[in-house]
Amino acid sequence: MFEDQWLGHGSRTRAFEAAFAGHLGVAPEHVVFVNSGTAGLFLAVESLDLQDGDEVVMPSLSFLAAANAVLTCGAKPVFCDVERRTLNPTAEDVESALTDRTRAVVVLHYGGYPGDIERIAALCRRRGLTLIEDAACSVASRVGGKAVGTFGDLSMWSFDAMKVLVTGDGGMLYVRDAEQAARVRRLAYHGLAQPSGFGHAKVSARWWELDIPEPGRRVIGNDLTAAIGSVQLRRLPGMIARRNEIVALYDRELADTDGLLTPPPLPPGHESTHYFYWIQMPPGIRDQVAGDLLADDIYTTFRYAPLHKVPAYGHTGPQLAASDWASDRTLCLPLHPGLSDEDVLTVVTSLRKALAARGAGQAT
Ligand SMILES: Cc1ncc(COP(=O)(O)O)c(C=O)c1O
């Protein structure tokens, strides 16, 4: 890699895009390697050419970049509710937030659980809406063998340092429509019709001249991170297998714990990346339990803080009762392939102790 003397966007980027396209079961020209999942989300939303007054529906429990991307494009994020136990929206949740100003829907797959994606995709097709999948957590998630992220029109994955497939920073975009994919590729690199430089100068004796059909940014990936991504992709099955083992261990150890709910079983045909292992407990004790675990050096967190509660996003719609319910009760436990069985049991012991101390069985 370093002997090549070239670390920028080049052959290794194209190789990673091709390998990732193979992993998804799509053609490589539909896949664009960018420098973060957020950049991918912004590009996806930007390519919809939203107008003032247009609305984009997303679950309140979304990653904030989805709402930021919509607002930055001058449109309005509209938040829908989720299903309490999976923290994913159902097609009915999405449908109830649609208006005649809705142009698109953005859904993420909570913790890698595919959720109601087939029915949401069918709803969007029926209503003529663009579906963007925020597949940041779902690099290995499938429904009936079909990769999550290929149900919608555009989707993105994140490879940041916290994710399952990690390149340090990075993201992949999938764009179903070939022409739109070519446009997104241009927008990711300044909007140039073809990359500048000697190698692409066949159109002119002056290889420094520019052709910009529309202005873009510079959010491309590079060969250094792409090389890491290609190796990570080869290792993905092993990393997912270990995640599955850890989830099974948590499930077994935490089953029938008083006052505790564990993630519901996956529906037949659904495969999860198992990015989160989330538990739910009586609302009055969740924060205390998180504090008790932290005192034992065990970091837990809640993803994703409900966006309908963030004043900047201006939610004026209906109460989102299930999002509120889940936001008061949910905690994500440590989950990564570096955990040994012993580590998992340490978390379980500390959690059981905290739940008992806080009266989980009696709390409401
Ligand atoms: C659901 C979701 N979407 C998007 C992103 C953004 O990805 P990145 O950190 O690569 O910009 C994240 C990152 O945490 C995420 O969890």
The ligand as an ORCA input file, in Angstrom:
! r2SCAN-3c Opt
* xyz 0 1
  C     -27.672      5.611     12.851
  C     -26.493      6.443     12.468
  N     -26.539      7.150     11.334
  C     -25.502      7.900     10.926
  C     -24.354      7.974     11.659
  C     -23.246      8.862     11.167
  O     -22.124      8.151     10.782
  P     -20.651      8.814     10.844
  O     -20.224      8.813     12.284
  O     -19.837      7.880      9.992
  O     -20.738     10.166     10.276
  C     -24.242      7.264     12.851
  C     -23.030      7.361     13.682
  O     -23.054      7.181     14.890
  C     -25.341      6.474     13.266
  O     -25.304      5.772     14.404
*
